[in-house]
């Protein structure tokens, strides 16, 4: 059937690429296609092209393909995924696996290209696209073309996270769902009261409340049980509603407990 002819060709396409990439060569042969397994197997080899008894198709006109024409076609072709992946690795320091995933998804790569000039850290952009954003797209069963945030909006959101202006959790769970076509990302973060608290006095007041609540754990910490530090940080972050820099909170608590 035509369908199985296509399947056989697709299998051979992949097999022959693998053979050549592994340093092998393609042997002229007649192959059998197993429709159940979707694989080919050799039936007999042909030593010379003449063994196939080729003859010109009388209904097809001869085609002359010049080197100049080939060069023109090559120069007009877009970069292939492998070339794109190599460029991504070289320019942005991402690993080969990430580069291949991005390069092979045309729409996602285009989105990346539009966002990369606005985002401060292209590696962060790749991490977001291949991680949280792709998971969100799968969850909603939509493509990146249907994603509510534009490349510029997502880049702005990532910058806010990287600059510690907003927590990643709040960015994903509250800010991102609130973004639509006309949204000013920073203004929306302000409107939703999501920007991280930078006032040390305010954070210190949260720390005071937590340490007063957990006196026994404070004493345990001072006696060498350093693992309870995570409890203190977590409780302060709750009081701050996720709007504090956890690293800064950690440092302030350690300083307070000296």
C-alpha positions in Angstrom: 0.0 0.0 0.0 1.0 3.6 -0.4 1.0 4.0 3.4 3.5 1.1 3.8 5.7 2.6 1.0 5.8 5.8 3.0 6.6 3.9 6.3 9.4 2.0 4.6 10.9 5.2 3.2 10.7 6.9 6.6 12.4 3.9 8.3 15.2 3.8 5.7 15.6 7.6 5.9 16.4 7.3 9.6 18.4 4.1 9.3 20.7 5.4 6.6 21.4 8.7 8.4 22.4 6.7 11.5 24.7 4.5 9.4 26.4 7.4 7.8 26.7 9.4 11.1 28.4 6.3 12.7 31.0 6.2 9.9 29.4 3.4 7.8 28.4 3.4 4.2 25.2 2.4 2.5 25.2 -0.9 0.6 23.2 -1.0 -2.6 20.6 -3.7 -2.0 17.0 -4.7 -2.5 15.2 -4.5 0.9 12.1 -6.2 2.3 9.7 -4.2 4.4 8.0 -5.9 7.4 4.7 -4.1 7.8 4.2 -5.5 11.3 7.5 -4.5 12.7 7.9 -1.3 10.6 11.5 -2.3 9.7 13.4 -3.3 6.5 15.7 -6.2 6.0 18.1 -7.0 3.1 17.0 -9.5 0.4 19.9 -9.3 -2.0 22.7 -7.0 -2.9 23.4 -5.3 -6.2 27.1 -4.9 -7.2 26.6 -2.3 -10.0 23.9 0.2 -10.8 23.4 -1.7 -14.1 22.1 -4.7 -12.1 19.0 -2.7 -11.4 18.3 -2.3 -15.2 17.4 1.3 -14.8 15.8 3.0 -17.8 14.6 6.6 -18.4 11.0 7.4 -17.8 9.7 8.6 -21.2 7.2 11.0 -19.6 9.8 12.9 -17.6 12.0 15.6 -19.2 15.7 15.6 -18.4 16.6 18.1 -15.5 19.9 19.9 -15.5 21.0 20.9 -11.9 23.9 23.3 -12.0 26.3 24.1 -9.2 25.1 27.7 -9.3 21.5 26.7 -8.8 22.5 24.5 -5.9 24.4 27.3 -4.3 21.5 29.7 -4.7 19.1 27.2 -3.0 21.6 26.6 -0.2 22.0 30.3 0.4 18.2 30.8 0.6 17.6 28.0 3.0 16.9 28.8 6.7 19.4 27.4 9.2 18.8 23.7 10.0 18.0 22.5 13.5 21.5 21.1 14.0 23.1 24.4 13.0 20.7 26.3 15.3 21.5 24.0 18.2 25.3 24.5 17.8 24.8 28.3 17.7 22.6 28.1 20.9 25.3 26.1 22.7 28.1 28.5 21.6 26.3 31.8 22.3 24.2 31.1 25.4 26.1 28.3 27.2 23.1 25.9 27.3 23.7 22.2 27.0 23.3 20.2 23.8 20.0 18.5 25.0 18.4 21.9 25.7 19.6 23.3 22.5 18.3 20.5 20.4 14.8 20.7 22.1 14.6 24.4 21.3 16.0 24.1 17.8 13.6 21.4 16.8 10.5 23.3 17.8 10.2 26.1 15.2 7.5 28.1 17.0 9.3 27.9 20.4 12.6 28.9 18.8 10.9 31.9 17.1 9.4 32.9 20.5 12.9 32.6 22.0 14.4 34.8 19.3 11.8 37.5 20.0 12.3 37.4 23.8 16.1 37.1 23.9 16.8 40.8 23.2 14.7 41.9 26.1 15.6 39.3 28.7 18.8 39.9 30.7 19.8 36.3 31.0 19.2 34.1 27.9 20.0 30.9 29.9 17.1 31.8 32.3 14.8 32.3 29.3 15.7 28.8 28.0 15.1 27.3 31.4 11.7 28.9 31.6 10.7 27.9 28.1 11.7 24.3 28.3 10.5 23.9 31.9 7.6 25.9 33.4 6.3 27.3 30.2 6.3 24.0 28.2 4.6 22.3 31.2 2.0 25.0 31.2 1.4 24.6 27.5 1.0 20.9 27.9 -1.4 21.3 30.8 -3.6 23.7 28.8 -3.2 21.8 25.6 -2.1 24.9 23.6 0.8 25.9 21.5 3.3 28.7 22.2 1.4 30.7 19.5 -1.7 30.6 21.7 0.2 31.5 24.9 -1.2 34.6 26.7 2.1 36.2 27.4 4.1 37.7 24.5 7.8 37.1 24.2 8.5 40.6 25.6 6.1 40.2 28.5 7.6 36.8 29.5 11.1 38.3 29.2 10.1 41.2 31.5 8.6 38.7 34.0 11.8 36.7 34.0 13.9 39.8 34.6 11.8 40.6 37.6 12.5 37.1 39.0 16.2 37.2 38.2 16.5 40.7 39.7 14.8 39.4 42.9 11.9 41.8 42.4 9.4 39.0 42.6 9.5 35.4 43.7 9.4 32.7 41.1 6.4 31.1 42.8 4.4 34.3 42.7 5.5 34.9 39.1 4.2 31.5 38.0 1.1 31.2 40.2 -0.2 34.8 40.3 1.5 37.2 37.8 1.7 35.0 34.7 -2.0 34.0 34.8 -2.9 37.7 35.0 -1.1 38.7 31.8 -3.0 39.4 28.7 -2.2 41.2 25.4 -2.2 44.7 26.8 -0.7 44.0 30.2 2.1 46.1 31.6 3.9 43.3 33.5 5.6 45.6 36.1 2.4 47.6 36.7 0.4 44.3 37.1 3.0 43.0 39.7 2.5 46.3 41.6 -1.2 46.1 41.3 -1.2 42.5 42.7 1.2 43.6 45.5 3.7 40.9 44.4 6.9 42.9 44.5 9.4 41.6 47.0 9.7 43.5 50.3 13.0 45.2 50.5 12.4 47.1 53.7 14.8 45.5 56.2 12.7 46.8 59.1 9.6 45.1 57.8 11.4 41.8 57.3 12.9 42.1 60.8 9.5 42.5 62.3 8.4 39.2 60.7 11.6 37.6 62.1 10.8 38.9 65.6 7.3 37.4 65.4 8.6 34.0 64.2 11.4 33.7 66.8 9.0 34.7 69.6 6.6 32.0 68.4 9.2 29.3 68.3 11.3 29.8 71.4 12.0 26.1 71.9 13.3 25.8 68.4 15.4 28.9 68.8 17.1 27.3 71.8 17.6 24.1 69.9 19.3 26.1 67.1 21.6 27.8 69.6 22.4 24.3 71.0 23.6 23.2 67.6 20.5 22.0 65.8 21.0 24.1 62.7 18.3 22.3 60.7 15.5 24.3 62.3 16.7 27.3 60.4 14.6 26.2 57.4 11.5 26.4 59.7 12.2 30.0 60.6 12.8 31.0 57.0 9.6 29.3 55.9 7.5 31.0 58.5 8.9 34.4 57.7 8.2 33.8 54.0 4.6 32.9 55.0 4.2 36.2 56.9 5.7 38.1 53.9 3.3 36.2 51.6 6.3 35.1 49.5 7.3 38.7 48.9 10.7 38.5 50.6 14.1 37.3 49.3 14.6 34.0 51.0 18.4 34.3 50.9 18.2 37.7 52.6 15.8 36.3 55.2 18.2 33.5 55.8 21.1 35.9 56.4 19.1 38.1 58.7 17.9 35.2 60.8 21.4 33.8 61.2 22.7 37.3 62.2 19.9 37.6 64.7 20.6 34.3 66.3 24.3 34.8 66.8 
